[in-house]
Amino acid sequence: MGEKNMTANVVLNFHKKDQESAGALLELLMAVDEGIECNYYLQYGNNINTLSIYETVMKFMEMKNAKFSTELPDIRVPKEMIDNDPNLLTYEGNHAIRNRGQKKSILQWNLCVYKYIQKLDSFLMIEPDCLMLKNGWLSDIYSAWEEYEGPVFGHLKKGMIRHTYMPTHWAGCSLYDCKQLRELPLEEYFYKRYPNPWWKYRNDEGTVNADNGFYGPVISGYDISYDYFLLALYFKEKTGVNDPLRWPLDMFRSRSDLIFCDFKTKMSSEEIIIKFRDRLPFMHGVKDDKARELMVKYFYRAKIKERYVGDYEISGPSDSPVRTNSELLSIHELKDRFKGRRCFIIGNGPSLNKTDMKMLKNEFTIGLNRIYLNYDKMGFEPTFYCVVNPHVIEQFAPEIDAIKSIKFVRSACRSYLKNRWNTFFMDSFGAHEFNQDLGNLEWCEGWTVTYCAMQVAYHLGFETVVLIGVDHNFPKTGDPNKLVTADGSDQNHFHPDYFGKGIKWQYPDLERSEKSYRVARQVYERNGRRIIDATVEGKLDIFQKADYNELFIRSSKGESPYTLNGQGERLFGEGDFEGALDAFTSAVELAPGYATAYNNAGVVCLQLGDAQKASGYFAKALNLDPDDRAVIINIGRLLTSSEDVETAKKIYASYLVRHPEDKEVCALMSALNK
């Protein structure tokens, strides 16, 4: 036999009914290393319009050398073979009868195998219930096949005939030597049948009746699956006899040590992984997608040295649905999944060194860029992670791969990353737009990754977003967006190595960032949400300020100021104004710097007819946060109604100097000037 071509080919055959598992398998194949040059062929057995895992398929084809097809060879089984089928008759004894619907599925499988036998020199067939269990899995299989002389390489399955276990077929997920198989009259036997070699032994003593070789008295490429048919046809052609008891069946070794097939396994996903991981290249017959998901995470983590990230739990409350990031999610499934909750966006300023990060372990968090350099101090990984700067991604891709969080990444940089588990690649549009629904996988970068994180938080449904580490103050700066190479330790971030010596980075664009932040604030407040800035000694003056430590204060009943404020808003909406006022005043007692609660208390007082008390609450809110547009509008209208127009004008004018784009306040100001 001539030297084998060692370019590996893998054919994945899947259908509409098993495409969810096929999607999980594709994710696994993107995580594991084949260990050899490889081509993939994705063969889908239904109309392309029924493909629901399109995004996963496209992602796989971008990452791998892969082709997708729905076409099969134009081979038509003769009508007389279908209509006059002796295998559909009833026979006494062992008879594993298949109806026409089942035979249609068998034919489709056989045509798929036949197609690639004609097309390639060799290929490994896999199906959605396969599980890759070690890096280099494909190299192990192809290396062993190089010394093998049979037409099919894999798990050689046996059946009992006359008290003797003998090979009856290769498992379907095997490696096919196409050059040898093309020597067989394969196409001929889609058009005609020949006697089933096992049939005459079906009722003999010591023959097991479960063997699928007993489909009926005749076989062909239409009647019996190729895993049986190829073994029978190969030995018939090579020996000239059609009798398995006279075939040299022991000439080929079963390689279940490399390709293990077990459709009847009772092992759980965890038990399979414990038993076979890093020992068996792959297993066929694993129905539970959990096993594939567990191996995806294992391979991604194994790619990265421990020094990069360490091993920390993902932050979140005890009821977090993503605490382990073990469920494969779509961007649509994440929409509003955290409605009404709060999260923290963790910037990367030096103020993090003055912030007790361990208090966030049970909170939803969004980390940015190189936040993982702070994991030791934090004691957790963020729930979500955003990165948009191409220089950060290019230079630190292996570290980003190691992050366990659900990730949102600039799509143009996807080629740098191998870990695609719950990683959403985002396209960018506009300069200062704000995308409230990321279902189209688009965000506006807005000159800062923090702005991207605000859009992510909005899509996820968070009602309150708290900023920490967003210092908005850079000791070392230069021309906005200019790319430079650091010549020493980093003073602008929480860690001296963040953009340390030799690292490429860009000077920040504070002016454009501020414009984006104002847009974010307007969108949040217009929809009854809020962004709070709890950065220690932060210089950003766009969002309502809050004391970081006060965010974790609890009343005697375990309620935080922000929980009480939420209760007040709910009670107000229900018409319980007295109850709402109690909640708001309780909130400001716990957090005297909570401008939003003061404003809400003023609104309730107006509803109760107490304008004087409302004025006092609005004044406190304005003093705490002169950029809160809700406060500006409320106090301006109250002053106007009490005929203090000049004071209202001054408040509007002061606000519009900082926010000239606010059309509603502009309109109120114009009305007073008429």
C-alpha positions as CSV (number, residue, x, y, z in Angstrom):
1,M,0.0,0.0,0.0
2,G,1.3,3.5,-0.8
3,E,2.2,6.2,1.7
4,K,-1.0,7.8,3.1
5,N,-1.9,11.4,2.7
6,M,-1.8,12.7,6.3
7,T,-3.9,15.8,5.7
8,A,-6.8,15.1,8.1
9,N,-10.4,15.5,7.0
10,V,-13.4,15.5,9.4
11,V,-17.0,15.1,8.2
12,L,-19.8,16.2,10.6
13,N,-23.1,14.8,9.6
14,F,-26.1,16.4,11.3
15,H,-29.8,17.1,10.9
16,K,-32.5,19.4,12.0
17,K,-33.5,17.3,14.9
18,D,-30.0,17.1,16.4
19,Q,-28.6,20.5,15.4
20,E,-28.7,21.8,19.0
21,S,-26.2,19.1,19.9
22,A,-24.3,19.8,16.7
23,G,-24.0,23.4,17.8
24,A,-22.5,22.3,21.2
25,L,-20.1,20.0,19.3
26,L,-19.0,22.9,17.0
27,E,-18.3,24.9,20.2
28,L,-16.2,22.0,21.5
29,L,-14.3,21.7,18.2
30,M,-13.4,25.4,18.4
31,A,-12.0,24.9,21.9
32,V,-9.9,21.7,21.4
33,D,-6.7,21.4,19.4
34,E,-6.7,18.8,16.7
35,G,-2.9,18.5,16.7
36,I,-2.8,18.1,12.9
37,E,-3.6,20.1,9.9
38,C,-7.3,19.6,9.3
39,N,-10.2,20.3,7.0
40,Y,-13.8,20.1,8.1
41,Y,-16.9,19.3,6.0
42,L,-20.3,20.1,7.6
43,Q,-23.0,18.0,6.0
44,Y,-26.5,19.2,6.9
45,G,-29.3,16.7,6.1
46,N,-32.2,19.2,5.8
47,N,-33.2,22.3,3.9
48,I,-30.9,25.2,4.8
49,N,-33.9,27.3,6.0
50,T,-34.3,24.9,8.9
51,L,-30.8,25.6,10.2
52,S,-31.2,27.3,13.6
53,I,-27.5,27.2,14.6
54,Y,-26.5,29.5,11.7
55,E,-24.5,31.8,13.9
56,T,-22.5,29.0,15.4
57,V,-21.8,27.4,12.0
58,M,-20.6,30.8,10.6
59,K,-18.4,31.3,13.6
60,F,-16.9,27.8,13.2
61,M,-16.3,28.4,9.5
62,E,-14.5,31.6,10.2
63,M,-12.2,30.0,12.7
64,K,-11.6,26.6,11.0
65,N,-10.9,25.5,7.4
66,A,-14.4,24.3,6.9
67,K,-17.1,23.9,4.2
68,F,-20.8,23.6,4.5
69,S,-23.1,21.5,2.3
70,T,-26.6,20.1,2.0
71,E,-26.0,18.3,-1.3
72,L,-25.9,14.6,-1.6
73,P,-25.0,12.4,-4.6
74,D,-27.9,12.2,-7.1
75,I,-28.4,8.5,-6.7
76,R,-32.0,7.3,-7.0
77,V,-32.8,3.9,-5.7
78,P,-34.9,2.1,-8.3
79,K,-38.7,2.2,-7.6
80,E,-38.9,-1.6,-8.0
81,M,-36.3,-2.0,-5.2
82,I,-38.4,0.1,-2.9
83,D,-41.8,-1.4,-3.8
84,N,-40.6,-5.0,-3.9
85,D,-38.7,-5.1,-0.7
86,P,-38.2,-8.6,0.8
87,N,-36.8,-7.1,4.0
88,L,-40.2,-5.7,4.8
89,L,-41.9,-9.1,4.9
90,T,-42.4,-10.9,8.2
91,Y,-40.0,-13.7,9.1
92,E,-39.9,-16.1,12.0
93,G,-37.1,-15.7,14.4
94,N,-34.5,-13.0,14.4
95,H,-35.5,-10.1,12.2
96,A,-34.5,-6.5,13.0
97,I,-37.1,-5.1,10.5
98,R,-36.8,-1.4,9.4
99,N,-39.8,0.5,7.9
100,R,-39.5,2.7,4.8
101,G,-39.1,5.9,6.9
102,Q,-36.2,4.3,8.8
103,K,-34.7,3.1,5.5
104,K,-34.9,6.6,4.1
105,S,-32.7,7.8,7.0
106,I,-30.3,4.9,6.5
107,L,-30.0,5.9,2.8
108,Q,-29.3,9.5,3.7
109,W,-26.5,8.4,6.0
110,N,-25.1,6.0,3.4
111,L,-25.1,8.7,0.7
112,C,-23.3,11.1,3.0
113,V,-20.5,8.5,3.6
114,Y,-20.5,7.6,-0.1
115,K,-20.2,11.3,-1.1
116,Y,-17.0,11.8,0.9
117,I,-15.5,8.4,-0.1
118,Q,-15.6,9.7,-3.6
119,K,-14.5,13.2,-2.7
120,L,-11.5,12.7,-0.3
121,D,-8.6,10.4,0.3
122,S,-9.6,9.8,3.9
123,F,-12.0,11.2,6.5
124,L,-13.1,10.8,10.0
125,M,-16.9,10.7,10.3
126,I,-18.4,12.4,13.4
127,E,-21.9,13.1,14.6
128,P,-23.5,15.5,17.1
129,D,-23.2,12.9,20.0
130,C,-19.4,12.8,19.7
131,L,-17.2,14.0,22.5
132,M,-13.6,15.1,22.1
133,L,-11.7,14.4,25.3
134,K,-8.1,15.5,24.8
135,N,-6.0,18.0,22.9
136,G,-4.4,16.4,19.9
137,W,-7.3,14.0,19.5
138,L,-7.3,13.9,15.7
139,S,-3.5,13.6,15.5
140,D,-3.7,10.5,17.8
141,I,-6.2,8.9,15.5
142,Y,-4.5,9.7,12.2
143,S,-1.1,8.7,13.5
144,A,-2.4,5.3,14.5
145,W,-4.2,4.9,11.2
146,E,-1.0,5.5,9.2
147,E,0.1,2.0,10.2
148,Y,-3.3,0.4,9.6
149,E,-4.1,-1.6,6.5
150,G,-7.9,-1.9,6.6
151,P,-10.5,0.1,4.8
152,V,-12.1,1.5,8.0
153,F,-10.3,2.4,11.2
154,G,-12.2,2.6,14.4
155,H,-14.2,0.7,17.0
156,L,-14.9,-2.8,15.4
157,K,-18.2,-3.9,16.9
158,K,-19.0,-7.5,17.5
159,G,-22.1,-9.7,17.6
160,M,-22.6,-13.3,18.8
161,I,-23.1,-15.9,16.1
162,R,-23.1,-19.6,17.1
163,H,-21.7,-18.8,20.5
164,T,-18.8,-16.9,19.0
165,Y,-18.2,-13.1,19.2
166,M,-17.2,-12.0,15.8
167,P,-16.9,-8.6,14.1
168,T,-20.1,-7.5,12.3
169,H,-19.4,-3.8,11.6
170,W,-17.3,-0.8,12.3
171,A,-18.9,1.9,14.3
172,G,-20.2,4.6,12.0
173,C,-17.9,7.3,13.5
174,S,-14.7,5.8,12.1
175,L,-11.9,6.8,9.9
176,Y,-12.5,5.8,6.3
177,D,-9.7,5.0,3.8
178,C,-11.4,6.2,0.7
179,K,-8.7,4.9,-1.7
180,Q,-9.4,1.4,-0.6
181,L,-13.2,1.8,-0.4
182,R,-13.3,3.3,-4.0
183,E,-12.1,-0.1,-5.2
184,L,-15.4,-1.6,-4.1
185,P,-18.6,-1.5,-6.3
186,L,-20.3,0.9,-4.0
187,E,-22.5,2.8,-6.5
188,E,-23.6,-0.5,-8.0
189,Y,-25.2,-1.6,-4.8
190,F,-27.5,1.4,-4.5
191,Y,-29.3,-0.1,-7.5
192,K,-29.3,-3.8,-6.7
193,R,-29.2,-6.2,-3.7
194,Y,-27.3,-9.3,-2.8
195,P,-27.9,-11.9,-0.1
196,N,-27.3,-10.9,3.5
197,P,-24.3,-12.9,4.6
198,W,-25.5,-13.0,8.3
199,W,-29.1,-13.9,7.5
200,K,-28.7,-17.7,7.4
201,Y,-27.3,-17.7,10.9
202,R,-30.0,-15.6,12.5
203,N,-31.9,-18.5,14.2
204,D,-28.9,-20.8,15.0
205,E,-28.3,-21.7,18.6
206,G,-26.0,-19.2,20.3
207,T,-26.8,-16.3,17.9
208,V,-27.9,-13.1,19.7
209,N,-31.1,-11.7,18.2
210,A,-30.3,-8.0,18.8
211,D,-27.7,-7.8,16.1
212,N,-28.6,-5.3,13.4
213,G,-27.1,-7.5,10.7
214,F,-30.5,-9.3,10.7
215,Y,-32.3,-6.5,8.8
216,G,-33.6,-9.0,6.2
217,P,-32.5,-11.6,3.7
218,V,-30.9,-9.1,1.3
219,I,-28.7,-6.1,1.7
220,S,-27.7,-3.0,-0.4
221,G,-26.8,0.6,0.1
222,Y,-30.5,1.2,0.6
223,D,-31.3,-1.6,3.0
224,I,-28.5,-1.6,5.7
225,S,-26.4,1.2,7.2
226,Y,-22.9,1.6,5.7
227,D,-21.1,0.6,9.0
228,Y,-22.5,-3.0,8.4
229,F,-22.6,-2.9,4.6
230,L,-18.9,-1.8,4.1
231,L,-17.6,-4.7,6.2
232,A,-19.7,-7.2,4.4
233,L,-19.0,-5.9,0.9
234,Y,-15.3,-5.6,1.6
235,F,-14.8,-9.2,2.8
236,K,-17.1,-10.5,0.0
237,E,-15.1,-8.8,-2.6
238,K,-11.7,-9.6,-1.1
239,T,-12.4,-13.3,-0.4
240,G,-14.9,-14.1,-3.1
241,V,-17.2,-15.7,-0.6
242,N,-20.3,-14.3,1.1
243,D,-20.0,-16.1,4.4
244,P,-18.8,-14.3,7.6
245,L,-17.7,-17.6,9.1
246,R,-15.2,-18.0,6.3
247,W,-13.9,-14.4,6.4
248,P,-10.5,-13.6,8.1
249,L,-12.2,-11.2,10.5
250,D,-9.4,-11.2,13.0
251,M,-7.0,-9.5,10.5
252,F,-8.2,-6.0,11.7
253,R,-7.8,-4.7,15.2
254,S,-10.5,-2.8,16.9
255,R,-9.3,0.7,18.0
256,S,-11.8,1.4,20.7
257,D,-8.8,2.8,22.6
258,L,-8.9,5.7,20.3
259,I,-12.5,5.9,19.0
260,F,-14.9,4.5,21.6
261,C,-18.6,4.0,20.7
262,D,-21.2,3.3,23.4
263,F,-24.8,4.2,22.7
264,K,-26.0,2.4,25.8
265,T,-23.7,4.1,28.4
266,K,-25.3,4.7,31.8
267,M,-22.4,7.0,32.9
268,S,-23.2,10.6,33.6
269,S,-21.4,13.4,31.8
270,E,-19.2,14.0,34.8
271,E,-18.4,10.3,35.1
272,I,-17.5,10.1,31.4
273,I,-15.1,13.0,31.7
274,I,-13.5,11.7,34.9
275,K,-12.9,8.3,33.3
276,F,-11.8,9.3,29.8
277,R,-10.5,12.9,29.8
278,D,-6.9,13.3,28.5
279,R,-6.8,9.5,27.9
280,L,-9.3,8.8,25.2
281,P,-9.3,11.0,22.0
282,F,-13.0,10.9,21.5
283,M,-16.2,9.0,22.3
284,H,-19.3,8.4,20.2
285,G,-22.8,8.0,21.7
286,V,-22.8,10.8,24.4
287,K,-26.3,12.2,24.2
288,D,-26.0,14.7,27.0
289,D,-24.8,18.1,25.7
290,K,-23.6,18.9,29.2
291,A,-20.5,16.7,28.6
292,R,-19.6,18.8,25.5
293,E,-20.1,22.1,27.5
294,L,-17.9,20.8,30.3
295,M,-15.1,19.9,27.9
296,V,-15.3,23.2,26.2
297,K,-14.6,25.0,29.4
298,Y,-11.9,22.5,30.3
299,F,-10.0,23.0,27.0
300,Y,-10.2,26.8,27.1
301,R,-8.8,26.9,30.6
302,A,-6.1,24.4,29.9
303,K,-4.8,26.5,27.0
304,I,-3.7,29.2,29.4
305,K,-1.0,29.1,32.0
306,E,-2.2,29.5,35.6
307,R,-0.1,32.7,36.0
308,Y,-2.4,34.7,33.7
309,V,-5.7,34.6,35.6
310,G,-5.7,32.2,38.5
311,D,-8.9,30.4,39.4
312,Y,-11.6,32.4,41.0
313,E,-15.4,32.1,41.2
314,I,-17.6,34.3,39.0
315,S,-19.2,37.1,41.0
316,G,-23.0,37.3,41.5
317,P,-25.7,36.7,44.1
318,S,-26.7,33.2,45.1
319,D,-29.6,33.3,42.6
320,S,-27.5,34.3,39.7
321,P,-28.4,32.3,36.6
322,V,-24.9,32.7,35.2
323,R,-22.8,32.1,38.3
324,T,-20.9,29.3,36.7
325,N,-21.2,30.3,33.1
326,S,-22.1,26.7,32.3
327,E,-25.1,27.3,30.1
328,L,-24.5,28.1,26.4
329,L,-26.4,31.3,25.8
330,S,-27.6,33.5,22.9
331,I,-27.6,37.2,22.9
332,H,-31.4,37.1,22.8
333,E,-31.6,34.9,25.9
334,L,-29.6,37.5,27.8
335,K,-32.0,40.4,26.9
336,D,-33.6,41.8,30.1
337,R,-32.6,38.6,32.0
338,F,-31.5,40.8,35.0
339,K,-34.4,43.2,34.9
340,G,-34.7,45.3,38.0
341,R,-31.3,44.3,39.4
342,R,-28.1,46.3,39.9
343,C,-24.6,45.8,38.6
344,F,-21.2,47.4,39.0
345,I,-19.0,48.4,36.0
346,I,-15.4,48.1,37.2
347,G,-13.1,50.6,35.5
348,N,-9.4,50.3,35.7
349,G,-8.3,53.5,37.4
350,P,-5.9,53.8,40.4
351,S,-8.8,54.4,42.7
352,L,-9.5,50.6,42.7
353,N,-6.5,50.4,45.1
354,K,-8.6,52.5,47.5
355,T,-11.8,50.4,47.0
356,D,-12.7,47.3,48.9
357,M,-13.4,45.1,45.9
358,K,-14.2,42.0,48.0
359,M,-17.6,43.6,48.8
360,L,-18.6,42.9,45.2
361,K,-18.2,39.1,45.3
362,N,-22.0,38.7,45.6
363,E,-22.9,41.4,43.1
364,F,-23.3,41.3,39.3
365,T,-20.2,42.9,37.8
366,I,-18.8,43.9,34.4
367,G,-15.0,44.0,34.1
368,L,-13.0,45.8,31.4
369,N,-9.7,45.2,29.5
370,R,-7.0,44.0,31.9
371,I,-9.1,43.8,35.0
372,Y,-7.8,40.3,35.6
373,L,-4.6,41.8,36.9
374,N,-6.7,42.7,40.0
375,Y,-8.3,39.3,40.6
376,D,-6.0,38.5,43.5
377,K,-7.3,41.6,45.4
378,M,-10.9,41.2,44.2
379,G,-11.2,37.5,45.0
380,F,-13.6,36.9,42.1
381,E,-14.0,37.1,38.3
382,P,-16.5,39.6,36.9
383,T,-19.9,38.2,35.8
384,F,-19.4,39.8,32.4
385,Y,-16.4,41.2,30.6
386,C,-15.9,43.8,27.8
387,V,-12.9,44.6,25.6
388,V,-12.9,46.8,22.5
389,N,-9.4,48.2,22.0
390,P,-7.7,46.2,19.2
391,H,-4.2,46.7,20.8
392,V,-5.4,45.3,24.1
393,I,-6.9,42.2,22.4
394,E,-3.9,41.6,20.1
395,Q,-1.3,41.9,22.9
396,F,-3.2,40.0,25.6
397,A,-5.4,37.5,23.7
398,P,-4.2,34.4,25.7
399,E,-5.1,36.2,29.0
400,I,-8.5,37.2,27.6
401,D,-9.1,33.6,26.5
402,A,-8.5,32.5,30.1
403,I,-11.3,34.7,31.5
404,K,-14.4,32.6,32.6
405,S,-16.8,35.6,32.4
406,I,-19.4,36.0,29.6
407,K,-17.5,38.1,27.2
408,F,-18.3,41.0,24.8
409,V,-15.5,41.6,22.3
410,R,-14.8,43.7,19.3
411,S,-15.7,41.5,16.3
412,A,-12.8,42.7,14.1
413,C,-10.4,41.0,16.6
414,R,-12.1,37.6,16.8
415,S,-9.2,35.9,15.0
416,Y,-7.0,36.5,18.0
417,L,-9.2,34.6,20.4
418,K,-9.7,30.8,20.7
419,N,-12.1,30.8,23.6
420,R,-15.5,31.3,22.0
421,W,-17.6,30.0,24.9
422,N,-20.4,32.6,25.5
423,T,-18.3,35.2,23.7
424,F,-20.2,37.7,21.7
425,F,-18.4,39.5,18.9
426,M,-19.7,43.0,18.5
427,D,-19.7,45.2,15.5
428,S,-19.6,49.0,16.0
429,F,-21.6,51.8,14.6
430,G,-21.9,55.6,15.0
431,A,-19.9,57.9,17.2
432,H,-22.2,58.5,20.2
433,E,-25.2,56.3,19.6
434,F,-26.6,54.1,22.3
435,N,-27.9,50.6,21.4
436,Q,-30.5,49.5,23.8
437,D,-30.9,46.1,22.2
438,L,-27.7,44.2,21.3
439,G,-29.6,41.5,19.5
440,N,-28.0,42.6,16.2
441,L,-24.6,42.2,17.9
442,E,-23.8,45.9,17.5
443,W,-22.7,48.6,19.9
444,C,-21.4,52.1,19.7
445,E,-17.8,52.2,21.0
446,G,-18.2,55.9,21.9
447,W,-14.4,56.3,22.5
448,T,-14.3,54.2,25.7
449,V,-15.0,50.6,26.6
450,T,-17.0,51.9,29.6
451,Y,-19.6,53.1,27.2
452,C,-19.8,49.7,25.6
453,A,-20.3,48.2,29.1
454,M,-23.2,50.6,29.7
455,Q,-24.9,49.3,26.6
456,V,-24.3,45.7,27.7
457,A,-25.7,46.4,31.1
458,Y,-28.8,48.0,29.5
459,H,-29.3,45.0,27.2
460,L,-29.1,42.7,30.2
461,G,-31.9,44.7,31.9
462,F,-30.0,46.2,34.9
463,E,-32.0,49.0,36.5
464,T,-29.1,50.5,38.5
465,V,-25.5,50.6,37.2
466,V,-22.8,51.6,39.6
467,L,-19.4,52.9,38.3
468,I,-16.2,52.2,40.3
469,G,-12.7,52.7,39.2
470,V,-13.8,55.2,36.5
471,D,-11.3,57.9,37.7
472,H,-11.5,60.0,34.5
473,N,-8.2,61.4,35.4
474,F,-4.9,60.4,33.7
475,P,-1.6,61.6,35.2
476,K,0.1,60.7,31.9
477,T,-1.7,61.7,28.8
478,G,-1.2,63.2,25.3
479,D,-2.9,63.7,22.0
480,P,-6.3,61.8,22.2
481,N,-6.2,58.3,20.6
482,K,-2.5,58.6,19.7
483,L,-0.8,55.2,19.8
484,V,2.4,55.1,21.9
485,T,4.6,52.4,23.4
486,A,5.0,52.7,27.2
487,D,8.5,53.4,28.4
488,G,7.9,52.7,32.1
489,S,5.4,51.5,34.7
490,D,1.8,52.6,34.3
491,Q,0.5,55.4,36.5
492,N,-2.9,55.7,34.8
493,H,-4.3,52.4,36.0
494,F,-4.5,50.3,39.1
495,H,-1.5,48.1,38.3
496,P,2.0,49.2,37.2
497,D,2.1,46.5,34.6
498,Y,-1.4,47.4,33.1
499,F,0.2,49.3,30.2
500,G,3.8,48.7,31.4
501,K,7.0,49.1,29.6
502,G,7.0,48.0,26.0
503,I,3.1,47.8,25.8
504,K,1.3,49.6,23.0
505,W,-1.6,51.8,24.2
506,Q,-3.6,54.9,23.2
507,Y,-4.0,58.1,25.0
508,P,-7.6,58.6,26.2
509,D,-10.1,60.9,24.6
510,L,-11.8,62.4,27.6
511,E,-13.9,65.0,25.7
512,R,-15.5,62.4,23.4
513,S,-15.9,60.0,26.2
514,E,-17.9,62.6,28.2
515,K,-20.2,63.2,25.3
516,S,-20.9,59.4,25.1
517,Y,-21.5,59.3,28.9
518,R,-24.1,62.1,28.6
519,V,-26.0,60.1,26.0
520,A,-25.9,57.0,28.3
521,R,-27.3,59.0,31.2
522,Q,-30.1,60.4,29.1
523,V,-31.1,56.9,27.8
524,Y,-31.0,55.4,31.3
525,E,-33.0,58.1,33.0
526,R,-35.5,58.4,30.1
527,N,-36.4,54.8,30.7
528,G,-36.5,54.8,34.5
529,R,-33.0,53.5,35.1
530,R,-29.9,55.2,36.5
531,I,-26.1,55.2,36.4
532,I,-24.4,56.0,39.7
533,D,-20.8,57.0,40.0
534,A,-19.2,55.6,43.2
535,T,-15.6,55.9,42.1
536,V,-13.4,56.9,45.0
537,E,-12.2,60.5,44.4
538,G,-13.3,60.2,40.7
539,K,-13.2,63.3,38.5
540,L,-16.1,62.4,36.2
541,D,-19.0,64.9,36.9
542,I,-21.7,63.5,34.7
543,F,-23.4,60.9,36.8
544,Q,-25.0,61.1,40.2
545,K,-22.4,60.5,42.9
546,A,-22.6,57.9,45.6
547,D,-20.5,56.8,48.5
548,Y,-19.2,53.4,47.7
549,N,-19.5,52.1,51.2
550,E,-23.0,53.4,51.6
551,L,-24.1,51.2,48.7
552,F,-23.8,48.2,51.0
553,I,-25.5,49.7,54.1
554,R,-28.5,47.8,55.2
555,S,-31.4,48.7,57.4
556,S,-32.4,46.7,60.4
557,K,-34.5,44.7,57.9
558,G,-31.5,44.1,55.7
559,E,-32.6,46.6,53.1
560,S,-30.1,48.9,51.2
561,P,-30.9,52.5,50.4
562,Y,-31.2,51.5,46.7
563,T,-33.6,48.7,47.5
564,L,-35.7,51.1,49.6
565,N,-35.7,53.6,46.7
566,G,-36.9,50.8,44.4
567,Q,-39.7,49.9,46.8
568,G,-40.7,53.6,46.9
569,E,-41.0,53.8,43.1
570,R,-43.1,50.6,43.1
571,L,-45.4,51.9,45.8
572,F,-45.7,55.3,44.0
573,G,-46.7,53.5,40.8
574,E,-49.4,51.6,42.8
575,G,-50.8,54.9,44.2
576,D,-49.5,54.3,47.8
577,F,-48.0,57.8,48.2
578,E,-47.6,57.6,52.0
579,G,-45.8,54.3,51.7
580,A,-43.6,55.6,48.9
581,L,-42.6,58.6,51.0
582,D,-41.7,56.4,53.9
583,A,-39.5,54.3,51.7
584,F,-37.7,57.3,50.1
585,T,-37.1,59.0,53.5
586,S,-35.7,55.8,54.9
587,A,-33.4,55.6,51.9
588,V,-31.9,59.0,52.5
589,E,-31.5,58.3,56.2
590,L,-29.3,55.4,55.3
591,A,-27.5,57.2,52.4
592,P,-27.6,61.0,52.9
593,G,-25.9,61.5,49.6
594,Y,-28.6,59.7,47.6
595,A,-29.8,62.5,45.3
596,T,-32.3,60.3,43.4
597,A,-34.2,59.4,46.6
598,Y,-34.4,63.1,47.6
599,N,-35.9,63.9,44.2
600,N,-38.4,61.0,44.4
601,A,-39.4,62.2,47.9
602,G,-40.1,65.7,46.4
603,V,-42.2,64.2,43.6
604,V,-44.3,62.4,46.2
605,C,-44.7,65.5,48.3
606,L,-46.1,67.3,45.3
607,Q,-48.5,64.5,44.8
608,L,-49.6,64.9,48.4
609,G,-50.0,68.7,48.0
610,D,-47.0,69.8,50.1
611,A,-45.1,72.1,47.8
612,Q,-42.9,73.5,50.5
613,K,-41.6,70.1,51.6
614,A,-41.2,69.1,48.0
615,S,-39.1,72.2,47.4
616,G,-36.8,71.3,50.3
617,Y,-36.2,67.8,48.9
618,F,-35.6,69.1,45.4
619,A,-33.1,71.6,46.7
620,K,-31.1,68.8,48.5
621,A,-31.1,66.7,45.4
622,L,-29.9,69.6,43.3
623,N,-27.1,70.4,45.7
624,L,-26.0,66.7,45.6
625,D,-26.3,66.3,41.8
626,P,-26.7,69.5,39.7
627,D,-26.6,67.4,36.5
628,D,-29.6,65.3,37.3
629,R,-32.1,66.3,34.6
630,A,-35.1,64.9,36.5
631,V,-34.2,67.2,39.4
632,I,-33.7,70.1,37.1
633,I,-37.0,69.6,35.4
634,N,-38.9,69.1,38.7
635,I,-37.5,72.0,40.6
636,G,-37.8,74.3,37.5
637,R,-41.5,73.4,37.1
638,L,-42.1,73.9,40.8
639,L,-40.5,77.3,40.8
640,T,-42.4,78.3,37.6
641,S,-45.7,77.3,39.2
642,S,-44.9,79.4,42.2
643,E,-44.0,82.3,39.9
644,D,-40.3,82.3,40.8
645,V,-39.4,82.4,37.1
646,E,-36.1,84.1,37.4
647,T,-34.7,81.4,39.7
648,A,-36.0,78.7,37.4
649,K,-34.2,80.4,34.4
650,K,-31.0,80.5,36.4
651,I,-31.2,76.7,37.2
652,Y,-32.1,75.9,33.6
653,A,-29.3,78.1,32.2
654,S,-26.7,76.6,34.5
655,Y,-27.7,73.1,33.5
656,L,-27.7,73.9,29.7
657,V,-24.2,75.2,29.8
658,R,-23.1,71.7,30.6
659,H,-25.8,69.9,28.6
660,P,-26.7,72.1,25.6
661,E,-28.1,69.1,23.8
662,D,-31.0,68.5,26.2
663,K,-34.0,69.4,24.1
664,E,-36.6,69.1,26.8
665,V,-34.8,71.6,29.1
666,C,-34.1,73.9,26.2
667,A,-37.9,73.9,25.5
668,L,-38.7,74.7,29.1
669,M,-36.2,77.6,29.0
670,S,-37.6,78.9,25.8
671,A,-41.1,78.9,27.2
672,L,-40.0,81.0,30.1
673,N,-38.3,83.5,27.8
674,K,-41.5,84.2,25.8
